Amino acid sequence: MARLINPLLGLLLIALALLSLNLGSSSVSGVSGLLEWLAGERSMAAIVVGEIRLPRTLLALCVGAALGLAGAALQGLLRNPLADPGLTGASQGAALGAASVFYFGLLPWAGALAPALAGLLGAALALLLMLALAGRNGAGMVLMAGLAISTLSGALLAAVLNFAPNPYAMQELVFWLLGSVAERGLDHLLIIGPALLLGFVLIYRQRRLLLGLSLGEAVVQSMGLNYPRSSRLIVLGCALLVGAAVAVAGGIAFVGLLVPHLLRPLVRQRPDRLLLPSALAGAALVCLADIGVRLLPVGRELNLGVLTALLGAPLFIWLVCKERKPWR
């Protein structure tokens, strides 16, 4: 099963992407519309698929992959299956950066990309503060610093919400914080794409550290690995992934927490083998959730982050109850 999990998840991902391209209020074929769009045609099918459905689908895949990979890496680093990638502080920093756009009207030249760009800058600033606060210590102190930065960013975000200049700005900010990949363009991929690639490289190159940590820190030392440096690189990769995901899509809850935990038995508890399956499964889960919000029979479309929270919270409670038994 461990050898088949990546091909099976890849096939599931392709099937969900095709379903997402075919799903919408307009009855146009996703495949034919995509081919026409790639050929440069301006038919209705090409416009609907290429400018509306394709960006939404690709962003859902990228956001899910980023969150799933970050969760798997952080849980392996901390050897805690309940560790959440939001511990790096990048998610709250990204949210605060995007909130500044709605509050202060920053980056007017960026247009619709302003919240995403400001969110990415906010995540980068939170990351720099986290690393400066942690100094040259290992993963434990780095994540303590991340939690401190996350708490500070959350407090500032609450202040921005409290002093919103008008109800429309507050409504726009709250709507963005609920998480969504709707009404995004292909230009948003320029923000999350490089961060996803760089974060994946940083984390995947440290997979030997994750394997060694699963056997104990003494094994890490015997393997000749630089634990402080490698752990900081993993945290850096997680912060890049989470910050970019929040910058373009807002808050998407529980994906990075639940996906690695559910897949771990299928890879024989190997944290190094969990990275790629978690990225694929995270992409599939967010894409499936986005399909779900479009199929729900409600008057107004439910936000993606709300749906993942509603589905993820009961699963999280179940995981806590399950993990509580070994701690007794």
N, C-alpha and C positions, 0 to 999 in steps of 0.2 A: 504493500500500500504506500510506503514511503516513497518509492520510485515513481508511482503513478500520480501522486498528488499534484505535482506541478503541471503535467499535461492535462489532467482532468480540470484543474482550476483554469488553465488557459482556454480550454474549450468552452467552459462555462462563461468565461469573460467575453469571448467572441459572440456567443449566443445572446448574452444580455445586451451587448453593444448593438447588435443588429436589431434586437427587440426595441431598444431605446430609440434607434433611428426611425423605426416604423411607427412609433407611438406618438399620437398627437391629435389635436382637434381637426387638422386637415388630413383627408384621406389620400395621402401620397405615399408612394413606395420609397422606403428608405434607401434601398440599394440603387434603384434607377435615379433617384434624386441626387444621391452622392456621386454617381458616375457623371451625370449631367453637370453637377457643380465642378467636379474636377476637370471636365472638358471646357469649362468657361462659359457654359450656357447660362441664360438668365430666365429660365422657365420658373413657374411657380414651385415645382417640386425641388428644383435646384436651390432656390432661395430659402424655402422652408427647411430643407435638410441641411444645407451648407452653412446657413447663417443663424439658425435657431437650434436645431436638434443636435448637430454635430458638436458645436462648442459645449453644449450642456452635457453630452455624453462623455466627451473627452475630459472635461473638468471633473466630472463625477469619478471617473476612473483614476485620474491623477490624485485627487484629494484622498480617495479611499486607499490607494497604494501608499501614499505618504504617511497617513495615520497608522495603517496596519504595520508598515515597516518600522516606524518609530516606536510603536508599542512593543513589538517583538524584541527590538534591540534593547530598550530600556528595561524590560522585564528580565532579559537575560543578564544584563549588566548588574542589576540589583538582586538577582536571584529571588525575585518576588513576583508571583503570577498576577498580583493585583496592582502592580505599579502602572501609573497612567502617564502617557507622554506629556500631559500638561504640566508635569512637575518641573520642566525646564524653564518655565516662565515665559517662553516665546509666545504661547497662545494669548495670554493676557496682554503682553506687550503689543502683539499684532492688533488685538481688539482695541486697545487704547489708541494706537496710531490711526486706525480707521475712524474711531470716534472723534478724533481731533479734526478730521475733514468735515464731518457734519456740524461740529461745534464752531470751529474757527474759519471754515471755508478754505482750508489749505489746498495747495496744488490745483488752482483753478484751471491751469493749462492742460492738466491731464484728463479733464472731462470725466467720463464714466470709470476710468481707470484710477481715479484719485484715491478712493478708499483702499483698493488693493495695494497701490504703491505706498501709501502711508502706513498700511498695515505691515508691509514688508520692512519698511524703515523702523517701525516700532518694534518688530521682532528682533531686528538686528541690534537696536539700541539695548533692548532687554538682555540680549545675549552678551553684548560687550560688558554690561554692568554685572551680569552673573559671573563671567570669567574674571573680572577685576576683583569682585568680592571674594571669590573662592581662592584666588591666588594659585599656588602650584599644588594644591591638595588633590586628592583622588575624587572618585565619583561621589562618595557620600557628601563631602563638603560642597562639591559643585551643585548637587541637587538641593542641598540645604540653601545655598545661595539662590538657586532658581526658585525655590518656594518663597523666599523672602521677596524677590523681585516680583513674583506672581502676585503676592499679597499686596504689595505696594501698587502695582499696576491696577489690580482690581479695585483698590480704594480710590485711585484717581479716576477710574472709569465710572465708579458710582457717583463721584463728584461731578463729572461731565454730564451724566444723566440728570442729576439733581438740578444743575444750572443750565439746562438746555435752553437756548435762546427763544425757541418757540415750540409749540406742540408738534409741528411738522418735522422739525429736526429730530426731536425725540422719537417720533414714530418711525422715521427712516432709520435711525440708529438701532432701535429695538428690533425692527424687521431684519436688519442686516445681522445682528447678533444671533438671531434665531437660526441662521444657517440656511443657505440655499445655493444651488448652482444654476438657477434660472436667471434669465436676462443677463447672461455673461457672453462675451465674445471670444473669438480665437486669440485675441491679443492678451487675454488673461493667461493663456498658456505660456506666454513669454515670461511670466512672473513665476509660476509654479514649476515649469519645465526644468529650467536650470537648477533650481533648488532641489527638486526631486532627484535629478541626476547626481548632483554633488553630494547630497545626503546619502544616497544609495552607495556611492563609491566610498565615502568615509566610513560608513558602517560595515559594508561587506568586506573591506580590507582588514577589519578587526574581528572577523568571525572566529579566528583561532583563540582570541582572548575569551570570547563568549563560551567556547567549548571548554577551555581550561577552567574558567570560573565555575562551570557546572560540576567540576570534579574537586574544586577547592583552590584557595589562593596559593597553597604550596605547589600545586601542579602548575599554576601560572608562572611561578618563579622558576620551577624546573624547566619550563619551556623557553626560558630566556626572554620573556615578554616584558615590556615596559608598562606596567599596570597603570600608573598615574597618567602617562601620556596617552595610552590607548583608550582609557576610559573617558578622558576629556574629548578625544576625537569622536567617540560614540555619542556623547552628550551633545557635542556640537552638531553632528549629523541629525540627531533627533530634533534639536531646536530649529535647524533649517527646515526640516520637513514639516514640523507642526506650524511654525510661523508662516510659511508660505501657504499651507493649506487654510489656515484661519484668515490669512490676508485676502484670499480670493473667494472663499466660501462662507466665512463666518464660523460660528461654533457648530461643529458636527460631533456630537457626544458619543462616547462609549465604543467607537470603532477601534481605536488603538488599544483599548483595555480588553475587549472581549474576543476579538479575532485571534490574537496569538494564543490566548488561553484555551480556546476551543480546538485549535489545530495542534496543540502541543502533543497530545497522545498519538496523533497520526505520524509524527516524525520521531517517535521514540524518545521524547523529552530532550532532543538535541537542539539547543538554542541556535547553533550555527546553521542547522538545516531548516530552522523555522523562519528565517528572514524572507526568502523569496516566496514561500507559500503565504505568509502573512500579507505581503504586498499584493499578491494576486487576489487573495480572499477579501482583503480590505477594499480593493477596487471593485470586486464583484458585489460586495455588500452595499456600498454606497450607490452604485449604479442601480441595484435592485431596489433600494430604498427610494431613489429618485423616480424609478418607474412606479413604485407604490403610491407616491404622493400625487402622481398624475392620474392614477386609477381610482383614488378614493372618491366616493360620491358625496362630496361636500361642495357648498356654494363657492368657497374660496379655497385655493390650493393651500394645503398644509405645508408648512416649511419643513425642509429636509432635516434640519437639526432637531426639530420637535419630534418628528417621527422616530429618529434613531434614539432619542432620549426615552420616548414612551416604550419602545421595544427593548432598549438596553437596560433600563432600570430594573425590571423584574429579573432579567438574567443575571445582573450584577448582584442582586440580593441572594439569588440562588447560589452563585459562586461563593459569596461570603459565608453562607450557611454550610456549604460543602467544605470550604477551607478551614472553618472553625474547628472541626473535629480533630484534625491533627495537632492543633495548637493546645488542646486540653492537656 
